[in-house]
Each structure stands twice: as C-alpha cells, then as structure tokens.
Amino acid sequence: MKQINPPKLEEFDEVSFKINQEPWLTYQLRNTTTKVKLRWILTRLFARPIEDNKVDIVFKSQNITVITDIPKKQYNDNITTPVPHHSQYENYRGKDVGFDIIYEDWNEYEFEYIEQKFILRVKLTLIDVAETSIVTQEREPMYLIRHDTAVLMKQLKE
C-alpha cells in the first residue's frame, strides 16, 4: 500500500478572497415548527502552484448551525447537564426526523493566484437530523445534524 503524506500548510501561500455569497441554508423539520439553518463560512484560503499551470488549494472554514422555533415540551428529570462532548453523541442516537428544503444554494468566492482568477464554490447539504434523548437546561431537545460539503473550483478565462 502506498502511503500519501498530506501537504504541509507551509508549502502554501495565503490568498485573499472576495465573498460573492455565503447564504444561510434553511430546512423545515417534518411534523414540527422547528427549522434548521446551516451556514458554511470560509475563514482562510491557501494556494500553491502544481504542474501544468494548475493550482492546488487548502482552506479553513467554520460551520454554523442554528435550530429555531423549537416547540416547548414538558420534560421532567431528563435534563442532561452538561451537554456531552460530540465524541459521546453516538450514545444518544435518537429518532430520525425528516426534513424539507426551504432554501439551499452555493457559497461563492473569487480569488487570484499567480495572475490567474478563480471561482471557488462550496455547497453545504443537510443529510439527516435526529432528535436525541438529550435535553438542554432550556428544556429543549438536542438534535444531531449530519451534513456533507461539495467543493468546485474553476479558473476564469480572461
């Protein structure tokens, strides 16, 4: 088996970028008023030249998840304090909750590197949502959110 070592960040140049759009993605959970909002935010972008006048990129990002309009339920002594670390979530798998897409779109960024212009497009997509047995101090259920990220990059022609 061939071992491939990941590139070191020191091999890349930090690149400034223009944000064309970073939309909030919105989903409606089925059989409830609860909505899930997701946002992917590009925080840093790095590039390096590779063969045939191509460019390799690495980026750092942050995901934000907001759950809104959660109906209040009457929970007795089921409050979990503190909320467990994400590595413990598999112990709290709950029931899958279906959802409908209210709004999805691509994030879009422009950047220049070695006198070439590029468009970077990123799409965060909700895969599934599960309501867990964890209850916050505000007496709201905790949800587990799984999502995927698609990335496209293309060079702009002058």
HELIX and SHEET records of a PDB file:
HELIX    1   1 LEU A    9  GLU A   11  5                                   3    
HELIX    2   2 HIS A   86  TYR A   92  5                                   7    
SHEET    1   A 4 ASP A  13  VAL A  15  0                                        
SHEET    2   A 4 LYS A  35  ILE A  50 -1                                        
SHEET    3   A 4 LEU A  25  LEU A  29 -1                                        
SHEET    4   A 4 PHE A  99  TYR A 103 -1                                        
SHEET    1   B 3 ASP A  13  VAL A  15  0                                        
SHEET    2   B 3 LYS A  35  ILE A  50 -1                                        
SHEET    3   B 3 LYS A  54  THR A  68 -1                                        
SHEET    1   C 4 PHE A  17  GLN A  21  0                                        
SHEET    2   C 4 ASN A 107  TYR A 113 -1                                        
SHEET    3   C 4 GLN A 116  VAL A 135 -1                                        
SHEET    4   C 4 LYS A  95  VAL A  97 -1                                        
SHEET    1   D 4 PHE A  17  GLN A  21  0                                        
SHEET    2   D 4 ASN A 107  TYR A 113 -1                                        
SHEET    3   D 4 GLN A 116  VAL A 135 -1                                        
SHEET    4   D 4 PRO A 141  LEU A 156 -1                                        
END                                                                             
